[in-house]
Amino acid sequence: MVLTPGAGDLDLAVRAAWLYYEDGLTQAQVAARLFVSRQTVGRLLETARQQGIVRIEMDANYLAALGLANALRDRTPLTDAVVVPTLGGTLTRERTNERVAAALAAYVRRFLRPGVVVGVGWADTVARALTMLSAESLEGVTLASAAGTIDNVAELVSENPTAVRRLRTVPSPLFVSSVELAESLLAEDTVATVFDLARSATLTLTGVGAVRPGGSAVRTGMVTDDDVAAYAAAGAVGDMIGQWFGRRGEIVDGPVSGRAVTLGLDALRALPNVVGVAAGEDKIDAIRGAIAGRYLDVLVTDEPTAQALLGR
């Protein structure tokens, strides 16, 4: 149906389109500025599009990325994929990570509604995505940790006070000092309650770490380079939520495996809609291992990583 606006509506449509597309306001903010309902804002924006006030053009970079996402779905066990264009490799790693985090946040918003539980496996990009979710989108949503806490990642999440209020954390660091302590904590009601909540998640977010010196697990202080070398020698290619895995997705034991306070990879595999976020040449083997192990249902990544995964 084509909308035929009156003169007053056309004026409002122009104002609504400017506020929404140029000033970056949300539809709720536009509604408040124009003293109309959110439904009216939606109608005005549709009028602006149909009347040619706003023209939406698809960037060729995004078309290429869409093709890559389709190829990943067709050629791997993944049920969905989101591929972020990187403008021919001209973006810095930091800017690329921000784009990937933004893409993850956009994907997550599709599932957010009151009563939904979102599982959270600690990772820098996951934390960045959580900071991008609005208070409105998180209304009635519960975030439940799938692993013990990593201090610097939790500090990043704290930039979004609403996410912090919605987050049920495990009252323990991800790695503790002994196997005995980890087993004792896993038996505690306060820990088990959070993990039970995480098992009920509609979707679960997790990073995918690479097994390499100076990798994310080392930078966060969870493990040492010697620990990583030991895992690599045992055949590990990646890590998620405090456990390591090999090229076929098999769990690999190593120096700190028994000291992790985590839901675990076997439990992760059983969850619906696990969304992994990872990008970079150094993570190709880790992503392939995570997919082979059926730990991931969805992958959010960047264009060069998707091309490498597809052998292009």
C-alpha positions as protocol buffer text, in pm:
chain_id: "A"
residue {
  index: 1
  type: MET
  ca { x: 0 y: 0 z: 0 }
}
residue {
  index: 2
  type: VAL
  ca { x: 138 y: 343 z: -96 }
}
residue {
  index: 3
  type: LEU
  ca { x: 77 y: 614 z: 159 }
}
residue {
  index: 4
  type: THR
  ca { x: -68 y: 942 z: 28 }
}
residue {
  index: 5
  type: PRO
  ca { x: 23 y: 1206 z: 283 }
}
residue {
  index: 6
  type: GLY
  ca { x: -137 y: 1544 z: 331 }
}
residue {
  index: 7
  type: ALA
  ca { x: 70 y: 1861 z: 351 }
}
residue {
  index: 8
  type: GLY
  ca { x: 91 y: 1840 z: 729 }
}
residue {
  index: 9
  type: ASP
  ca { x: 202 y: 1477 z: 720 }
}
residue {
  index: 10
  type: LEU
  ca { x: 467 y: 1549 z: 458 }
}
residue {
  index: 11
  type: ASP
  ca { x: 614 y: 1822 z: 678 }
}
residue {
  index: 12
  type: LEU
  ca { x: 617 y: 1585 z: 974 }
}
residue {
  index: 13
  type: ALA
  ca { x: 769 y: 1310 z: 760 }
}
residue {
  index: 14
  type: VAL
  ca { x: 1059 y: 1538 z: 664 }
}
residue {
  index: 15
  type: ARG
  ca { x: 1118 y: 1634 z: 1026 }
}
residue {
  index: 16
  type: ALA
  ca { x: 1092 y: 1274 z: 1146 }
}
residue {
  index: 17
  type: ALA
  ca { x: 1331 y: 1151 z: 876 }
}
residue {
  index: 18
  type: TRP
  ca { x: 1587 y: 1420 z: 962 }
}
residue {
  index: 19
  type: LEU
  ca { x: 1575 y: 1344 z: 1334 }
}
residue {
  index: 20
  type: TYR
  ca { x: 1593 y: 968 z: 1279 }
}
residue {
  index: 21
  type: TYR
  ca { x: 1843 y: 935 z: 995 }
}
residue {
  index: 22
  type: GLU
  ca { x: 2058 y: 1247 z: 1032 }
}
residue {
  index: 23
  type: ASP
  ca { x: 2053 y: 1308 z: 1408 }
}
residue {
  index: 24
  type: GLY
  ca { x: 2050 y: 938 z: 1500 }
}
residue {
  index: 25
  type: LEU
  ca { x: 1758 y: 960 z: 1743 }
}
residue {
  index: 26
  type: THR
  ca { x: 1555 y: 650 z: 1824 }
}
residue {
  index: 27
  type: GLN
  ca { x: 1193 y: 630 z: 1716 }
}
residue {
  index: 28
  type: ALA
  ca { x: 1091 y: 686 z: 2078 }
}
residue {
  index: 29
  type: GLN
  ca { x: 1305 y: 1002 z: 2094 }
}
residue {
  index: 30
  type: VAL
  ca { x: 1163 y: 1126 z: 1763 }
}
residue {
  index: 31
  type: ALA
  ca { x: 811 y: 1066 z: 1895 }
}
residue {
  index: 32
  type: ALA
  ca { x: 889 y: 1273 z: 2205 }
}
residue {
  index: 33
  type: ARG
  ca { x: 1034 y: 1557 z: 1995 }
}
residue {
  index: 34
  type: LEU
  ca { x: 733 y: 1567 z: 1762 }
}
residue {
  index: 35
  type: PHE
  ca { x: 470 y: 1497 z: 2030 }
}
residue {
  index: 36
  type: VAL
  ca { x: 336 y: 1193 z: 1844 }
}
residue {
  index: 37
  type: SER
  ca { x: 324 y: 819 z: 1915 }
}
residue {
  index: 38
  type: ARG
  ca { x: 599 y: 575 z: 1814 }
}
residue {
  index: 39
  type: GLN
  ca { x: 352 y: 412 z: 1573 }
}
residue {
  index: 40
  type: THR
  ca { x: 306 y: 750 z: 1404 }
}
residue {
  index: 41
  type: VAL
  ca { x: 683 y: 789 z: 1372 }
}
residue {
  index: 42
  type: GLY
  ca { x: 701 y: 452 z: 1200 }
}
residue {
  index: 43
  type: ARG
  ca { x: 429 y: 564 z: 957 }
}
residue {
  index: 44
  type: LEU
  ca { x: 605 y: 895 z: 893 }
}
residue {
  index: 45
  type: LEU
  ca { x: 936 y: 720 z: 817 }
}
residue {
  index: 46
  type: GLU
  ca { x: 760 y: 485 z: 576 }
}
residue {
  index: 47
  type: THR
  ca { x: 599 y: 792 z: 411 }
}
residue {
  index: 48
  type: ALA
  ca { x: 943 y: 952 z: 379 }
}
residue {
  index: 49
  type: ARG
  ca { x: 1076 y: 641 z: 206 }
}
residue {
  index: 50
  type: GLN
  ca { x: 779 y: 601 z: -30 }
}
residue {
  index: 51
  type: GLN
  ca { x: 777 y: 971 z: -127 }
}
residue {
  index: 52
  type: GLY
  ca { x: 1151 y: 970 z: -203 }
}
residue {
  index: 53
  type: ILE
  ca { x: 1241 y: 1199 z: 87 }
}
residue {
  index: 54
  type: VAL
  ca { x: 1472 y: 922 z: 204 }
}
residue {
  index: 55
  type: ARG
  ca { x: 1652 y: 694 z: -42 }
}
residue {
  index: 56
  type: ILE
  ca { x: 1820 y: 380 z: 89 }
}
residue {
  index: 57
  type: GLU
  ca { x: 2107 y: 248 z: -121 }
}
residue {
  index: 58
  type: MET
  ca { x: 2286 y: -80 z: -61 }
}
residue {
  index: 59
  type: ASP
  ca { x: 2664 y: -47 z: -33 }
}
residue {
  index: 60
  type: ALA
  ca { x: 2844 y: -300 z: -255 }
}
residue {
  index: 61
  type: ASN
  ca { x: 3062 y: -398 z: 42 }
}
residue {
  index: 62
  type: TYR
  ca { x: 2752 y: -511 z: 226 }
}
residue {
  index: 63
  type: LEU
  ca { x: 2632 y: -713 z: -72 }
}
residue {
  index: 64
  type: ALA
  ca { x: 2961 y: -902 z: -74 }
}
residue {
  index: 65
  type: ALA
  ca { x: 2931 y: -961 z: 296 }
}
residue {
  index: 66
  type: LEU
  ca { x: 2578 y: -1095 z: 253 }
}
residue {
  index: 67
  type: GLY
  ca { x: 2707 y: -1345 z: -3 }
}
residue {
  index: 68
  type: LEU
  ca { x: 2972 y: -1462 z: 240 }
}
residue {
  index: 69
  type: ALA
  ca { x: 2715 y: -1507 z: 516 }
}
residue {
  index: 70
  type: ASN
  ca { x: 2498 y: -1717 z: 283 }
}
residue {
  index: 71
  type: ALA
  ca { x: 2801 y: -1927 z: 186 }
}
residue {
  index: 72
  type: LEU
  ca { x: 2887 y: -1990 z: 551 }
}
residue {
  index: 73
  type: ARG
  ca { x: 2532 y: -2109 z: 616 }
}
residue {
  index: 74
  type: ASP
  ca { x: 2542 y: -2333 z: 308 }
}
residue {
  index: 75
  type: ARG
  ca { x: 2885 y: -2487 z: 363 }
}
residue {
  index: 76
  type: THR
  ca { x: 2902 y: -2531 z: 740 }
}
residue {
  index: 77
  type: PRO
  ca { x: 2670 y: -2661 z: 1014 }
}
residue {
  index: 78
  type: LEU
  ca { x: 2597 y: -2300 z: 1117 }
}
residue {
  index: 79
  type: THR
  ca { x: 2229 y: -2204 z: 1111 }
}
residue {
  index: 80
  type: ASP
  ca { x: 2307 y: -1835 z: 1068 }
}
residue {
  index: 81
  type: ALA
  ca { x: 2599 y: -1600 z: 1008 }
}
residue {
  index: 82
  type: VAL
  ca { x: 2660 y: -1226 z: 1018 }
}
residue {
  index: 83
  type: VAL
  ca { x: 2956 y: -1092 z: 821 }
}
residue {
  index: 84
  type: VAL
  ca { x: 3078 y: -737 z: 875 }
}
residue {
  index: 85
  type: PRO
  ca { x: 3236 y: -559 z: 575 }
}
residue {
  index: 86
  type: THR
  ca { x: 3580 y: -413 z: 641 }
}
residue {
  index: 87
  type: LEU
  ca { x: 3618 y: -177 z: 342 }
}
residue {
  index: 88
  type: GLY
  ca { x: 3894 y: -370 z: 170 }
}
residue {
  index: 89
  type: GLY
  ca { x: 4106 y: -411 z: 480 }
}
residue {
  index: 90
  type: THR
  ca { x: 4146 y: -37 z: 538 }
}
residue {
  index: 91
  type: LEU
  ca { x: 4002 y: -45 z: 889 }
}
residue {
  index: 92
  type: THR
  ca { x: 4216 y: -84 z: 1200 }
}
residue {
  index: 93
  type: ARG
  ca { x: 4172 y: -394 z: 1417 }
}
residue {
  index: 94
  type: GLU
  ca { x: 4012 y: -177 z: 1687 }
}
residue {
  index: 95
  type: ARG
  ca { x: 3761 y: -30 z: 1442 }
}
residue {
  index: 96
  type: THR
  ca { x: 3686 y: -376 z: 1302 }
}
residue {
  index: 97
  type: ASN
  ca { x: 3624 y: -509 z: 1653 }
}
residue {
  index: 98
  type: GLU
  ca { x: 3383 y: -222 z: 1716 }
}
residue {
  index: 99
  type: ARG
  ca { x: 3195 y: -307 z: 1397 }
}
residue {
  index: 100
  type: VAL
  ca { x: 3177 y: -675 z: 1488 }
}
residue {
  index: 101
  type: ALA
  ca { x: 3052 y: -586 z: 1838 }
}
residue {
  index: 102
  type: ALA
  ca { x: 2789 y: -356 z: 1683 }
}
residue {
  index: 103
  type: ALA
  ca { x: 2679 y: -637 z: 1450 }
}
residue {
  index: 104
  type: LEU
  ca { x: 2649 y: -873 z: 1747 }
}
residue {
  index: 105
  type: ALA
  ca { x: 2442 y: -617 z: 1939 }
}
residue {
  index: 106
  type: ALA
  ca { x: 2214 y: -574 z: 1636 }
}
residue {
  index: 107
  type: TYR
  ca { x: 2171 y: -951 z: 1609 }
}
residue {
  index: 108
  type: VAL
  ca { x: 2092 y: -985 z: 1979 }
}
residue {
  index: 109
  type: ARG
  ca { x: 1827 y: -710 z: 1968 }
}
residue {
  index: 110
  type: ARG
  ca { x: 1615 y: -931 z: 1745 }
}
residue {
  index: 111
  type: PHE
  ca { x: 1560 y: -1167 z: 2038 }
}
residue {
  index: 112
  type: LEU
  ca { x: 1515 y: -922 z: 2325 }
}
residue {
  index: 113
  type: ARG
  ca { x: 1178 y: -902 z: 2490 }
}
residue {
  index: 114
  type: PRO
  ca { x: 1056 y: -922 z: 2853 }
}
residue {
  index: 115
  type: GLY
  ca { x: 1117 y: -1264 z: 3004 }
}
residue {
  index: 116
  type: VAL
  ca { x: 1405 y: -1363 z: 2774 }
}
residue {
  index: 117
  type: VAL
  ca { x: 1727 y: -1500 z: 2925 }
}
residue {
  index: 118
  type: VAL
  ca { x: 2054 y: -1431 z: 2740 }
}
residue {
  index: 119
  type: GLY
  ca { x: 2355 y: -1641 z: 2836 }
}
residue {
  index: 120
  type: VAL
  ca { x: 2688 y: -1458 z: 2848 }
}
residue {
  index: 121
  type: GLY
  ca { x: 3027 y: -1616 z: 2797 }
}
residue {
  index: 122
  type: TRP
  ca { x: 3288 y: -1358 z: 2886 }
}
residue {
  index: 123
  type: ALA
  ca { x: 3484 y: -1202 z: 2600 }
}
residue {
  index: 124
  type: ASP
  ca { x: 3588 y: -849 z: 2512 }
}
residue {
  index: 125
  type: THR
  ca { x: 3368 y: -825 z: 2202 }
}
residue {
  index: 126
  type: VAL
  ca { x: 3069 y: -973 z: 2386 }
}
residue {
  index: 127
  type: ALA
  ca { x: 3116 y: -712 z: 2658 }
}
residue {
  index: 128
  type: ARG
  ca { x: 3138 y: -434 z: 2398 }
}
residue {
  index: 129
  type: ALA
  ca { x: 2813 y: -553 z: 2243 }
}
residue {
  index: 130
  type: LEU
  ca { x: 2638 y: -547 z: 2582 }
}
residue {
  index: 131
  type: THR
  ca { x: 2740 y: -183 z: 2627 }
}
residue {
  index: 132
  type: MET
  ca { x: 2558 y: -104 z: 2301 }
}
residue {
  index: 133
  type: LEU
  ca { x: 2219 y: -236 z: 2415 }
}
residue {
  index: 134
  type: SER
  ca { x: 1974 y: 31 z: 2525 }
}
residue {
  index: 135
  type: ALA
  ca { x: 1784 y: 31 z: 2851 }
}
residue {
  index: 136
  type: GLU
  ca { x: 1464 y: 3 z: 2649 }
}
residue {
  index: 137
  type: SER
  ca { x: 1579 y: -311 z: 2466 }
}
residue {
  index: 138
  type: LEU
  ca { x: 1688 y: -476 z: 2793 }
}
residue {
  index: 139
  type: GLU
  ca { x: 1356 y: -413 z: 2970 }
}
residue {
  index: 140
  type: GLY
  ca { x: 1256 y: -739 z: 3141 }
}
residue {
  index: 141
  type: VAL
  ca { x: 1559 y: -927 z: 3001 }
}
residue {
  index: 142
  type: THR
  ca { x: 1792 y: -1133 z: 3220 }
}
residue {
  index: 143
  type: LEU
  ca { x: 2161 y: -1176 z: 3135 }
}
residue {
  index: 144
  type: ALA
  ca { x: 2309 y: -1490 z: 3291 }
}
residue {
  index: 145
  type: SER
  ca { x: 2680 y: -1572 z: 3306 }
}
residue {
  index: 146
  type: ALA
  ca { x: 2786 y: -1902 z: 3154 }
}
residue {
  index: 147
  type: ALA
  ca { x: 3125 y: -1884 z: 3326 }
}
residue {
  index: 148
  type: GLY
  ca { x: 3300 y: -1722 z: 3618 }
}
residue {
  index: 149
  type: THR
  ca { x: 3396 y: -1358 z: 3597 }
}
residue {
  index: 150
  type: ILE
  ca { x: 3692 y: -1198 z: 3418 }
}
residue {
  index: 151
  type: ASP
  ca { x: 3758 y: -867 z: 3593 }
}
residue {
  index: 152
  type: ASN
  ca { x: 3859 y: -643 z: 3303 }
}
residue {
  index: 153
  type: VAL
  ca { x: 3575 y: -771 z: 3085 }
}
residue {
  index: 154
  type: ALA
  ca { x: 3323 y: -715 z: 3365 }
}
residue {
  index: 155
  type: GLU
  ca { x: 3463 y: -362 z: 3400 }
}
residue {
  index: 156
  type: LEU
  ca { x: 3385 y: -298 z: 3032 }
}
residue {
  index: 157
  type: VAL
  ca { x: 3024 y: -415 z: 3079 }
}
residue {
  index: 158
  type: SER
  ca { x: 2993 y: -171 z: 3371 }
}
residue {
  index: 159
  type: GLU
  ca { x: 2983 y: 111 z: 3112 }
}
residue {
  index: 160
  type: ASN
  ca { x: 2618 y: 13 z: 3061 }
}
residue {
  index: 161
  type: PRO
  ca { x: 2444 y: 43 z: 3402 }
}
residue {
  index: 162
  type: THR
  ca { x: 2127 y: -124 z: 3270 }
}
residue {
  index: 163
  type: ALA
  ca { x: 2322 y: -430 z: 3154 }
}
residue {
  index: 164
  type: VAL
  ca { x: 2487 y: -451 z: 3495 }
}
residue {
  index: 165
  type: ARG
  ca { x: 2148 y: -445 z: 3669 }
}
residue {
  index: 166
  type: ARG
  ca { x: 2020 y: -719 z: 3440 }
}
residue {
  index: 167
  type: LEU
  ca { x: 2331 y: -936 z: 3473 }
}
residue {
  index: 168
  type: ARG
  ca { x: 2341 y: -1239 z: 3702 }
}
residue {
  index: 169
  type: THR
  ca { x: 2710 y: -1309 z: 3755 }
}
residue {
  index: 170
  type: VAL
  ca { x: 2876 y: -1617 z: 3896 }
}
residue {
  index: 171
  type: PRO
  ca { x: 3022 y: -1524 z: 4237 }
}
residue {
  index: 172
  type: SER
  ca { x: 3363 y: -1654 z: 4140 }
}
residue {
  index: 173
  type: PRO
  ca { x: 3646 y: -1576 z: 3900 }
}
residue {
  index: 174
  type: LEU
  ca { x: 3664 y: -1795 z: 3590 }
}
residue {
  index: 175
  type: PHE
  ca { x: 3977 y: -1970 z: 3719 }
}
residue {
  index: 176
  type: VAL
  ca { x: 4045 y: -2041 z: 4085 }
}
residue {
  index: 177
  type: SER
  ca { x: 4354 y: -2164 z: 4269 }
}
residue {
  index: 178
  type: SER
  ca { x: 4282 y: -2537 z: 4279 }
}
residue {
  index: 179
  type: VAL
  ca { x: 4070 y: -2815 z: 4133 }
}
residue {
  index: 180
  type: GLU
  ca { x: 3922 y: -2877 z: 4477 }
}
residue {
  index: 181
  type: LEU
  ca { x: 3808 y: -2517 z: 4511 }
}
residue {
  index: 182
  type: ALA
  ca { x: 3654 y: -2520 z: 4163 }
}
residue {
  index: 183
  type: GLU
  ca { x: 3459 y: -2836 z: 4243 }
}
residue {
  index: 184
  type: SER
  ca { x: 3343 y: -2689 z: 4573 }
}
residue {
  index: 185
  type: LEU
  ca { x: 3224 y: -2369 z: 4407 }
}
residue {
  index: 186
  type: LEU
  ca { x: 3039 y: -2557 z: 4134 }
}
residue {
  index: 187
  type: ALA
  ca { x: 2846 y: -2737 z: 4410 }
}
residue {
  index: 188
  type: GLU
  ca { x: 2742 y: -2410 z: 4577 }
}
residue {
  index: 189
  type: ASP
  ca { x: 2378 y: -2307 z: 4534 }
}
residue {
  index: 190
  type: THR
  ca { x: 2471 y: -1948 z: 4444 }
}
residue {
  index: 191
  type: VAL
  ca { x: 2685 y: -2071 z: 4155 }
}
residue {
  index: 192
  type: ALA
  ca { x: 2451 y: -2350 z: 4047 }
}
residue {
  index: 193
  type: THR
  ca { x: 2154 y: -2111 z: 4037 }
}
residue {
  index: 194
  type: VAL
  ca { x: 2326 y: -1882 z: 3786 }
}
residue {
  index: 195
  type: PHE
  ca { x: 2432 y: -2176 z: 3569 }
}
residue {
  index: 196
  type: ASP
  ca { x: 2080 y: -2320 z: 3579 }
}
residue {
  index: 197
  type: LEU
  ca { x: 1955 y: -1982 z: 3459 }
}
residue {
  index: 198
  type: ALA
  ca { x: 2216 y: -1981 z: 3181 }
}
residue {
  index: 199
  type: ARG
  ca { x: 2093 y: -2326 z: 3071 }
}
residue {
  index: 200
  type: SER
  ca { x: 1748 y: -2175 z: 3014 }
}
residue {
  index: 201
  type: ALA
  ca { x: 1881 y: -1905 z: 2779 }
}
residue {
  index: 202
  type: THR
  ca { x: 1708 y: -1827 z: 2451 }
}
residue {
  index: 203
  type: LEU
  ca { x: 2048 y: -1739 z: 2306 }
}
residue {
  index: 204
  type: THR
  ca { x: 2401 y: -1749 z: 2444 }
}
residue {
  index: 205
  type: LEU
  ca { x: 2688 y: -1519 z: 2347 }
}
residue {
  index: 206
  type: THR
  ca { x: 3049 y: -1627 z: 2356 }
}
residue {
  index: 207
  type: GLY
  ca { x: 3385 y: -1523 z: 2222 }
}
residue {
  index: 208
  type: VAL
  ca { x: 3624 y: -1768 z: 2058 }
}
residue {
  index: 209
  type: GLY
  ca { x: 3986 y: -1742 z: 2168 }
}
residue {
  index: 210
  type: ALA
  ca { x: 4295 y: -1846 z: 1972 }
}
residue {
  index: 211
  type: VAL
  ca { x: 4569 y: -2062 z: 2118 }
}
residue {
  index: 212
  type: ARG
  ca { x: 4870 y: -1837 z: 2071 }
}
residue {
  index: 213
  type: PRO
  ca { x: 5120 y: -1645 z: 2284 }
}
residue {
  index: 214
  type: GLY
  ca { x: 4981 y: -1314 z: 2401 }
}
residue {
  index: 215
  type: GLY
  ca { x: 4626 y: -1412 z: 2306 }
}
residue {
  index: 216
  type: SER
  ca { x: 4312 y: -1289 z: 2476 }
}
residue {
  index: 217
  type: ALA
  ca { x: 4330 y: -1551 z: 2753 }
}
residue {
  index: 218
  type: VAL
  ca { x: 4682 y: -1431 z: 2837 }
}
residue {
  index: 219
  type: ARG
  ca { x: 4600 y: -1059 z: 2810 }
}
residue {
  index: 220
  type: THR
  ca { x: 4317 y: -1097 z: 3059 }
}
residue {
  index: 221
  type: GLY
  ca { x: 4552 y: -1267 z: 3305 }
}
residue {
  index: 222
  type: MET
  ca { x: 4358 y: -1594 z: 3308 }
}
residue {
  index: 223
  type: VAL
  ca { x: 4650 y: -1805 z: 3191 }
}
residue {
  index: 224
  type: THR
  ca { x: 5019 y: -1767 z: 3111 }
}
residue {
  index: 225
  type: ASP
  ca { x: 5200 y: -1810 z: 2781 }
}
residue {
  index: 226
  type: ASP
  ca { x: 5345 y: -2135 z: 2922 }
}
residue {
  index: 227
  type: ASP
  ca { x: 4990 y: -2262 z: 2985 }
}
residue {
  index: 228
  type: VAL
  ca { x: 4893 y: -2175 z: 2629 }
}
residue {
  index: 229
  type: ALA
  ca { x: 5200 y: -2352 z: 2493 }
}
residue {
  index: 230
  type: ALA
  ca { x: 5104 y: -2663 z: 2688 }
}
residue {
  index: 231
  type: TYR
  ca { x: 4753 y: -2658 z: 2542 }
}
residue {
  index: 232
  type: ALA
  ca { x: 4893 y: -2608 z: 2190 }
}
residue {
  index: 233
  type: ALA
  ca { x: 5127 y: -2904 z: 2240 }
}
residue {
  index: 234
  type: ALA
  ca { x: 4825 y: -3113 z: 2343 }
}
residue {
  index: 235
  type: GLY
  ca { x: 4647 y: -3023 z: 2019 }
}
residue {
  index: 236
  type: ALA
  ca { x: 4425 y: -2732 z: 2125 }
}
residue {
  index: 237
  type: VAL
  ca { x: 4336 y: -2468 z: 1867 }
}
residue {
  index: 238
  type: GLY
  ca { x: 4087 y: -2253 z: 2060 }
}
residue {
  index: 239
  type: ASP
  ca { x: 3913 y: -2179 z: 2388 }
}
residue {
  index: 240
  type: MET
  ca { x: 3567 y: -2075 z: 2500 }
}
residue {
  index: 241
  type: ILE
  ca { x: 3420 y: -2021 z: 2848 }
}
residue {
  index: 242
  type: GLY
  ca { x: 3732 y: -2153 z: 3018 }
}
residue {
  index: 243
  type: GLN
  ca { x: 3780 y: -2478 z: 2824 }
}
residue {
  index: 244
  type: TRP
  ca { x: 4007 y: -2562 z: 2530 }
}
residue {
  index: 245
  type: PHE
  ca { x: 3928 y: -2768 z: 2221 }
}
residue {
  index: 246
  type: GLY
  ca { x: 4103 y: -2917 z: 1920 }
}
residue {
  index: 247
  type: ARG
  ca { x: 4052 y: -2906 z: 1543 }
}
residue {
  index: 248
  type: ARG
  ca { x: 3763 y: -3153 z: 1553 }
}
residue {
  index: 249
  type: GLY
  ca { x: 3608 y: -2979 z: 1852 }
}
residue {
  index: 250
  type: GLU
  ca { x: 3730 y: -3235 z: 2103 }
}
residue {
  index: 251
  type: ILE
  ca { x: 3788 y: -3099 z: 2454 }
}
residue {
  index: 252
  type: VAL
  ca { x: 4161 y: -3076 z: 2535 }
}
residue {
  index: 253
  type: ASP
  ca { x: 4281 y: -3096 z: 2895 }
}
residue {
  index: 254
  type: GLY
  ca { x: 4570 y: -2884 z: 3013 }
}
residue {
  index: 255
  type: PRO
  ca { x: 4729 y: -2698 z: 3305 }
}
residue {
  index: 256
  type: VAL
  ca { x: 4420 y: -2507 z: 3422 }
}
residue {
  index: 257
  type: SER
  ca { x: 4131 y: -2717 z: 3291 }
}
residue {
  index: 258
  type: GLY
  ca { x: 4022 y: -2848 z: 3629 }
}
residue {
  index: 259
  type: ARG
  ca { x: 4033 y: -2502 z: 3787 }
}
residue {
  index: 260
  type: ALA
  ca { x: 3764 y: -2344 z: 3568 }
}
residue {
  index: 261
  type: VAL
  ca { x: 3430 y: -2241 z: 3716 }
}
residue {
  index: 262
  type: THR
  ca { x: 3223 y: -2274 z: 3400 }
}
residue {
  index: 263
  type: LEU
  ca { x: 2911 y: -2420 z: 3248 }
}
residue {
  index: 264
  type: GLY
  ca { x: 3145 y: -2614 z: 3019 }
}
residue {
  index: 265
  type: LEU
  ca { x: 3159 y: -2691 z: 2648 }
}
residue {
  index: 266
  type: ASP
  ca { x: 2941 y: -3003 z: 2667 }
}
residue {
  index: 267
  type: ALA
  ca { x: 2664 y: -2794 z: 2823 }
}
residue {
  index: 268
  type: LEU
  ca { x: 2725 y: -2517 z: 2568 }
}
residue {
  index: 269
  type: ARG
  ca { x: 2677 y: -2765 z: 2282 }
}
residue {
  index: 270
  type: ALA
  ca { x: 2337 y: -2862 z: 2422 }
}
residue {
  index: 271
  type: LEU
  ca { x: 2209 y: -2503 z: 2431 }
}
residue {
  index: 272
  type: PRO
  ca { x: 1996 y: -2355 z: 2152 }
}
residue {
  index: 273
  type: ASN
  ca { x: 2121 y: -2062 z: 1947 }
}
residue {
  index: 274
  type: VAL
  ca { x: 2478 y: -2020 z: 2067 }
}
residue {
  index: 275
  type: VAL
  ca { x: 2624 y: -1711 z: 1900 }
}
residue {
  index: 276
  type: GLY
  ca { x: 3002 y: -1701 z: 1866 }
}
residue {
  index: 277
  type: VAL
  ca { x: 3182 y: -1378 z: 1788 }
}
residue {
  index: 278
  type: ALA
  ca { x: 3537 y: -1384 z: 1654 }
}
residue {
  index: 279
  type: ALA
  ca { x: 3741 y: -1218 z: 1382 }
}
residue {
  index: 280
  type: GLY
  ca { x: 4102 y: -1219 z: 1270 }
}
residue {
  index: 281
  type: GLU
  ca { x: 4342 y: -1443 z: 1081 }
}
residue {
  index: 282
  type: ASP
  ca { x: 4478 y: -1582 z: 1408 }
}
residue {
  index: 283
  type: LYS
  ca { x: 4134 y: -1719 z: 1498 }
}
residue {
  index: 284
  type: ILE
  ca { x: 4060 y: -1919 z: 1183 }
}
residue {
  index: 285
  type: ASP
  ca { x: 4159 y: -2258 z: 1331 }
}
residue {
  index: 286
  type: ALA
  ca { x: 3976 y: -2178 z: 1655 }
}
residue {
  index: 287
  type: ILE
  ca { x: 3654 y: -2089 z: 1472 }
}
residue {
  index: 288
  type: ARG
  ca { x: 3677 y: -2401 z: 1257 }
}
residue {
  index: 289
  type: GLY
  ca { x: 3727 y: -2613 z: 1569 }
}
residue {
  index: 290
  type: ALA
  ca { x: 3431 y: -2451 z: 1743 }
}
residue {
  index: 291
  type: ILE
  ca { x: 3210 y: -2515 z: 1441 }
}
residue {
  index: 292
  type: ALA
  ca { x: 3336 y: -2873 z: 1407 }
}
residue {
  index: 293
  type: GLY
  ca { x: 3255 y: -2934 z: 1773 }
}
residue {
  index: 294
  type: ARG
  ca { x: 2899 y: -2805 z: 1718 }
}
residue {
  index: 295
  type: TYR
  ca { x: 2949 y: -2549 z: 1992 }
}
residue {
  index: 296
  type: LEU
  ca { x: 2822 y: -2265 z: 1772 }
}
residue {
  index: 297
  type: ASP
  ca { x: 2493 y: -2218 z: 1589 }
}
residue {
  index: 298
  type: VAL
  ca { x: 2565 y: -1863 z: 1471 }
}
residue {
  index: 299
  type: LEU
  ca { x: 2889 y: -1684 z: 1384 }
}
residue {
  index: 300
  type: VAL
  ca { x: 2941 y: -1308 z: 1385 }
}
residue {
  index: 301
  type: THR
  ca { x: 3267 y: -1221 z: 1211 }
}
residue {
  index: 302
  type: ASP
  ca { x: 3430 y: -990 z: 958 }
}
residue {
  index: 303
  type: GLU
  ca { x: 3476 y: -1021 z: 583 }
}
residue {
  index: 304
  type: PRO
  ca { x: 3841 y: -1139 z: 567 }
}
residue {
  index: 305
  type: THR
  ca { x: 3778 y: -1402 z: 834 }
}
residue {
  index: 306
  type: ALA
  ca { x: 3470 y: -1532 z: 650 }
}
residue {
  index: 307
  type: GLN
  ca { x: 3671 y: -1549 z: 326 }
}
residue {
  index: 308
  type: ALA
  ca { x: 3947 y: -1746 z: 498 }
}
residue {
  index: 309
  type: LEU
  ca { x: 3695 y: -1987 z: 653 }
}
residue {
  index: 310
  type: LEU
  ca { x: 3555 y: -2050 z: 305 }
}
residue {
  index: 311
  type: GLY
  ca { x: 3901 y: -2090 z: 153 }
}
residue {
  index: 312
  type: ARG
  ca { x: 3872 y: -1786 z: -71 }
}
